[in-house]
Amino acid sequence: MRINILGAGPAGLYAAILLKRMRADLDVRVFEQNLAGATFGFGVVFSDQALEFLRADDPDTADLIAPHMQRWSDIVINHKGRRIAIDGIGFAGIGRLELLKLLQTRAADLGVVPQYDIRIDKPDDLPEADLMIAADGLNSVVRSATPDAFGESVSHLGNRFVWYGANREFDALTQTFIDTPHGPMNAHHYSYAPARATFIIEMGSETLRRNGFDQMEEPEYRAACEAFFADHLQGAELIPNNSTWRQFPTLTCETWHLGNRVLVGDALHTAHFSIGSGTRLALEDVIALARALRDADWDVAAALPAYQAARQPVLNKIVTAAQASANWYEDFGTHMQLDPYPFALSYIRRAGRLDADRLARLAPEFTAKLQAMGINLEATV
């Protein structure tokens, strides 16, 4: 059985790994348009829960990745000069390039070496195969060839964001909110390696325009952002990598497969970066697809509908939470009018998945401080 995988990001590489673990006789080929060392972004973040799902399904890969991760147990909110820690929410970060190298090594050990620098303009450019897995991201060649057949829907959020690295570490996954003369700004920042961090800056479109960022070249607006966040960068520099202002794309598909073609990861869906689940969701898609193939005795026609039927309800819950989180960020300037602790409560409850009881179990120290202040834990703002 021959399987073509388009895309050698985390989803494509992990698909190759899982399939070869299940059946060593499979002819699995991975095609990637970029060079092996080329990647967008800096760090990838996983929650503790996400790491557990990986370990349960594939302990060898989890053991390979785990020693290379930076770990922390709190979320920190910086707002109105206060630093508020929300305890009990564990995360781990790893450099995206480091993760890719580890997955490349694992795939090679199983006999799969991706073909890089291969330009694929349409699905028919690939060799014939029994199954084609599209792990080629938001601009998927496979989905774009027949978007109506997949029921594609794409829209964009209003906020603008730019993705940077920083040459310093942070001791927690941190959300920094600042008021500026031109409007409110936010930074999502977290470490992924010694002396390295991801630093995403976000603002509304009007704040962007009033700053003149839309008329500046990248070095100029990078310097301006360094000045705005100087108190938190503490002398560190922002590191660019294709760091242009973007609007987050919201992608959904009604149908996940067409003939022998199937979508996974960002080729299929997006989830706002504020919940840090993009890579996790892509890996979980791949796990569900591999299980469906195995359970269908490798009958592609039966496996692909089973994959969508089993995975879609689970995915929808996470995507719904991600959209709620994105909606909160679209109006974060209004929320910033709150005092620090009510603001932190609003932040942690933004996805609609934490009631008072669950928050108390998850973050007992933070909850105790709220209760001592007489703050209603069920307040929604």
Protein Blocks (a to p, Z undefined) as FASTA:
>chain_A
ZZddehjbfklmmmmmmmmmmmmmbccddddfbdfkbcedjbdcddfklmmmmmmmmmml
mmmmmmmpccdfbdcddeehiacddehiacddddfklmmmmmmmmmmmnopacdehiacf
bfklpccdfbdcdfebjklmklmmmmmlnopacdddfbdcdddddddddfbdcddddddf
kbccddddddfbehiacddddddfklmmmnommmpcfklmmmmmmmmmmmmnnopacdde
hiacddddddddfbfbehjaccehjlloccdfklopmmmmmmmmmmmmmmmmmmnnopak
lmmmmmmmmmmmmmmmmmmmmmmmmmmmmmmmmmmmpcfklmmmmmmmmnopacfklmmm
mmmmlmmmmmmnopafkbcZZ
